[in-house]
Amino acid sequence: MIRNKRFFVLLAVFVSMSIIMGGCNMGAKESTVAEQYPSKPITIIVPFAAGSSLDILARALEKSAQKHLGQPLVVVNMPGGGATIGMNELAGAKPDGYTIGVVATSAILQPLIGQTRYHYPTALEPLVNVVSSPVVVATLAEKPWKNLSELVSYAKQHPGEIKFGHGGLGTSTHVTGETFAREAGITIKQVPFRGGESESLAALLGGHVQLMFSYNPPVLKEHVKSGTIRILGVAEENRLTIPGFEDVPTFKEQGIDVAFNFWTGIAAPKGMPLAEKARLISGLREMVNDPDFKENMEKLGMSVHYLGPEDFSERWIADNAKLTKVVKETGIAELIASQKN
């Protein structure tokens, strides 16, 4: 009897030690996996076409990825649907740290104005804010209006004649255009483009639209410099400090109470392992704060504004509250629903 009792005691000790050792080995294995991350290239999804501001940002980050992450970034453009095609792909990706995406304020806007496959503010995980994006309104220099007041007067005398191009239904440029029209009391027709600024600019230069709302002033810089395009206003609280745009008055200065501050950052599918997330954020922080990256962004007229995951998440929450109010008060959701139909 005593012999049997000793046998079971020894067996229990053996089993307990096996479990403990197995747990240690599992912990060591998980630690090793985390330390090895990333062990292959990381895909970065851009929900707009090549040449857009989000694409330019992704390719600027791509240059320093090997240095700060130890692996390259592979840029994949997925334009269309007001950025929802690319964001759906991002939100539905495996949360293993090997698929991230460039996101803009449209990640918050789209669920407010219509049904989307994912609720992006909860399906995506904000990692870092990279730049602040001012929205400007541009027109051909040959047009008769030289400022927003003259544009508004013309639009009231010619209702429905003016069309404005933007980056897609529900994007920040579309919402800015619709908010401007409502605040000014005019009727202007919206024309969405899958590729964002590059297609809108081509349409403006070709005379297919009379206005263009853009959150990438540098795309317009050479045309402004050559005298082909005139910037009528900036939808910010303050004037821009971007070289060549310092003298552009804000909407508010011209009697139009419209001011937004949009952002562009990096997000990942919800549920990334904490160790991989920490390593990715560390690498992204170094990339965004890299002097060469900042210099490149400044040359392109983009204002680098780094925020870590906590501060970036707080900005998502604050902007969600603000834009929910804007969408509700202006009736933009109903307007966009009718435009989709």
Secondary structure, 3 states (H helix, E strand, C coil): CHHHHHHHHHHHHHHHHHHHHHHHHHHHHHHHHHHHCCCCCEEEEECCCCCCHHHHHHHHHHHHHHHHHCCCEEEEECCCHHHHHHHHHHHCCCCCCCEEEEEECHHHHHHHHCCCCCCHHHHEEEEEEEEEECCEEEEECCCCCCCHHHHHHHHHHCCCCCEEEECCCCCHHHHHHHHHHHHHCCCCEEEECCCCHHHHHHHHHCCCCCEEEECCHHHHHHHHHHCCEEEEEECCCCCCCCCCCCCCCECHHHCCCCCCCEEEEEEEECCCCHHHHHHHHHHHHHHHCCHHHHHHHHHCCCEEEEECHHHHHHHHHHHHHHHHHHHHHHCHHHHHHHHHC
